[in-house]
């Protein structure tokens, strides 16, 4: 089940590849960082500020160098509010 997770100030949703596929109407889920395809049961992270889904390994690599910028808040919030209800996550 998809859920909002906390890593710094970023708006993030942990979800399976299958949940994301259902939300976007796709029959395949590919990590936007490493480019590998994933099974519907594999978990990853939707990163609202990037509007990308990363597998956990790729997310941790990205997060190690990621910086949160206040000027991105509007786009990040817009992306989060679009996908959260589609993934079954309540917007806060």
Backbone bond lengths (Angstrom), bond angles and torsions (degrees), N, CA, C in turn:
res aa  C-N    CA-C-N  psi(-1)  N-CA   C-N-CA  omega(-1)  CA-C   N-CA-C  phi
1 X - - - 1.447 - - 1.531 109.31 -
2 X 1.313 116.07 130.31 1.461 121.82 -179.02 1.524 110.09 -63.81
3 X 1.338 115.03 145.55 1.460 119.44 178.06 1.523 109.29 -152.89
4 X 1.318 115.31 150.71 1.453 120.66 175.17 1.529 107.86 -74.33
5 X 1.326 115.67 137.27 1.461 120.47 178.15 1.521 108.90 -123.75
6 X 1.322 115.75 162.29 1.456 121.15 -176.17 1.528 110.81 -116.68
7 X 1.303 114.48 121.00 1.468 123.31 170.15 1.515 104.38 -139.70
8 X 1.296 117.67 103.62 1.460 120.37 -177.05 1.519 110.61 61.02
9 X 1.337 116.15 -141.55 1.463 121.56 -177.69 1.521 112.66 -94.99
10 X 1.327 118.70 -1.59 1.458 121.59 -176.56 1.522 112.15 -68.50
11 X 1.336 116.62 145.44 1.462 122.54 172.58 1.520 107.28 -89.94
12 X 1.330 116.14 115.05 1.459 122.64 -172.69 1.515 111.10 -133.10
13 X 1.322 115.84 147.28 1.457 121.10 175.68 1.521 107.85 -129.65
14 X 1.337 115.53 121.42 1.457 119.80 172.49 1.520 107.12 -83.87
15 X 1.324 116.33 127.73 1.462 120.18 179.37 1.522 109.11 -152.92
16 X 1.321 114.95 162.37 1.455 118.91 176.13 1.522 109.07 -80.13
17 X 1.309 114.74 161.71 1.463 120.06 175.68 1.527 109.71 -59.94
18 X 1.341 117.24 -37.42 1.461 121.72 179.16 1.519 112.61 -63.74
19 X 1.329 116.88 -40.97 1.464 120.19 177.61 1.521 110.66 -62.90
20 X 1.325 116.07 -41.69 1.460 119.47 178.16 1.525 110.68 -66.29
21 X 1.322 117.31 -42.15 1.461 121.14 179.13 1.528 110.67 -59.26
22 X 1.317 117.01 -42.21 1.470 120.83 177.70 1.521 111.11 -65.33
23 X 1.324 117.40 -39.27 1.465 121.71 -177.29 1.523 112.46 -67.26
24 X 1.335 116.27 -33.29 1.466 119.51 -176.55 1.521 113.31 -106.15
25 X 1.323 117.64 -2.65 1.464 120.96 178.32 1.515 113.62 72.35
26 X 1.325 116.03 41.33 1.460 121.14 -179.24 1.518 109.89 -116.02
27 X 1.324 116.55 159.77 1.463 119.53 176.77 1.531 111.49 -110.48
28 X 1.331 116.61 11.20 1.457 121.72 176.62 1.531 108.82 -147.18
29 X 1.324 115.91 148.78 1.464 120.54 177.15 1.523 108.17 -128.94
30 X 1.318 115.13 120.02 1.454 122.11 -178.88 1.531 108.20 -119.69
31 X 1.322 116.53 132.41 1.465 121.27 177.25 1.526 108.99 -61.93
32 X 1.323 116.31 129.63 1.461 121.10 -179.73 1.524 112.84 -72.87
33 X 1.330 118.90 -8.02 1.465 122.15 179.19 1.529 110.99 -100.05
34 X 1.339 116.49 -55.96 1.469 119.71 -174.09 1.525 113.38 -94.21
35 X 1.322 117.61 -16.69 1.455 121.34 177.05 1.517 115.38 79.92
36 X 1.333 117.91 8.07 1.459 120.64 179.64 1.524 110.62 -84.95
37 X 1.337 117.40 143.84 1.468 120.28 173.86 1.529 109.86 -79.22
38 X 1.334 115.83 151.05 1.463 120.81 -177.90 1.508 111.37 -128.17
39 X 1.333 115.14 150.87 1.461 121.87 176.27 1.520 109.27 -71.91
40 X 1.323 117.82 153.52 1.462 120.36 179.69 1.532 114.35 -55.20
41 X 1.324 117.92 -27.55 1.465 120.78 -178.55 1.532 113.54 -84.37
42 X 1.320 118.54 -10.75 1.460 121.80 -179.02 1.520 111.20 -73.00
43 X 1.335 115.98 138.19 1.463 120.70 -179.20 1.516 111.39 -94.21
44 X 1.332 114.03 151.87 1.448 121.76 176.43 1.512 109.15 -156.08
45 X 1.323 116.72 -166.30 1.457 121.66 -175.15 1.532 109.89 -132.11
46 X 1.334 115.43 127.17 1.460 120.73 171.14 1.527 106.80 -86.40
47 X 1.337 116.54 123.56 1.463 123.05 -178.19 1.519 107.13 -106.41
48 X 1.323 116.32 104.77 1.464 120.95 -172.12 1.517 113.32 -61.82
49 X 1.307 118.70 -39.53 1.467 120.60 -176.94 1.529 111.40 -63.95
50 X 1.334 117.17 -28.79 1.460 121.55 178.15 1.522 112.23 -96.98
51 X 1.344 116.56 -17.79 1.461 122.88 -172.80 1.532 109.57 58.20
52 X 1.352 115.41 44.11 1.456 122.76 -179.17 1.521 110.39 -129.59
53 X 1.344 115.60 156.07 1.455 122.87 171.43 1.520 107.27 -113.43
54 X 1.348 116.69 125.89 1.461 122.63 178.87 1.522 109.59 -118.02
55 X 1.344 116.31 142.96 1.461 119.23 169.18 1.531 106.91 -63.83
56 X 1.331 117.12 164.38 1.471 119.44 -176.00 1.524 112.94 -61.04
57 X 1.325 117.35 -41.41 1.474 119.08 -179.99 1.524 110.66 -61.08
58 X 1.322 116.49 -44.99 1.462 120.41 -179.94 1.524 111.40 -67.51
59 X 1.330 116.60 -38.78 1.465 119.73 178.22 1.525 110.55 -58.92
60 X 1.318 117.01 -46.28 1.460 120.48 -178.46 1.532 111.53 -64.11
61 X 1.332 117.09 -35.89 1.467 120.46 175.66 1.530 110.22 -64.95
62 X 1.331 115.88 -46.69 1.470 120.39 179.86 1.526 110.26 -62.44
63 X 1.324 116.85 -46.27 1.458 120.93 -174.63 1.531 112.04 -63.95
64 X 1.314 117.32 -30.14 1.473 120.59 -179.48 1.530 111.94 -57.75
65 X 1.329 117.58 -29.17 1.466 121.46 -179.05 1.526 113.40 -116.83
66 X 1.318 117.59 1.88 1.463 121.07 -174.85 1.526 111.78 -70.69
67 X 1.316 115.00 143.51 1.464 121.25 174.53 1.516 108.39 -124.27
68 X 1.316 116.15 136.65 1.464 122.07 177.74 1.523 108.27 -91.77
69 X 1.333 115.13 129.54 1.459 120.48 -179.75 1.533 109.53 -117.48
70 X 1.332 117.70 128.34 1.464 120.37 -178.36 1.528 113.00 -60.76
71 X 1.319 118.48 -27.04 1.462 120.13 -179.34 1.536 112.35 -71.14
72 X 1.322 118.14 -10.46 1.462 122.04 178.12 1.528 113.31 -92.40
73 X 1.316 117.49 -3.40 1.465 121.75 -172.36 1.533 112.54 -57.08
74 X 1.329 117.88 -43.44 1.464 119.80 -176.79 1.524 112.27 -62.80
75 X 1.324 117.34 -45.15 1.464 121.03 179.31 1.523 110.43 -68.10
76 X 1.320 116.28 -41.92 1.464 121.05 179.30 1.528 110.41 -60.05
77 X 1.317 117.75 -47.48 1.467 122.44 -179.60 1.528 110.64 -63.59
78 X 1.323 117.11 -42.59 1.468 121.40 179.66 1.537 110.73 -60.75
79 X 1.328 117.11 -47.07 1.460 120.81 178.19 1.518 111.56 -63.22
80 X 1.328 116.89 -43.65 1.462 120.96 -179.97 1.528 110.92 -62.25
81 X 1.319 116.68 -45.94 1.472 120.56 -178.75 1.526 112.45 -67.61
82 X 1.312 117.63 -22.93 1.467 121.11 175.80 1.525 110.97 -76.29
83 X 1.337 117.76 -46.88 1.462 121.30 -174.05 1.522 114.63 -87.52
84 X 1.308 118.89 -30.47 1.472 120.58 -176.72 1.531 112.14 -53.41
85 X 1.340 120.04 -52.29 1.464 118.35 -179.25 1.529 112.45 -65.46
86 X 1.304 118.40 -30.90 1.464 121.69 178.73 1.526 111.29 -69.48
87 X 1.335 115.58 -24.11 1.457 120.88 177.57 1.521 112.24 -98.92
88 X 1.325 117.20 2.37 1.463 121.12 178.40 1.512 114.21 81.32
89 X 1.345 117.24 23.19 1.459 122.36 -179.59 1.521 108.39 -108.58
90 X 1.314 116.88 132.48 1.473 120.29 177.86 1.510 110.39 -77.71
91 X 1.326 115.92 135.45 1.471 121.15 176.26 1.517 109.44 -74.17
92 X 1.330 114.98 139.16 1.469 119.54 179.33 1.499 110.65 -110.04
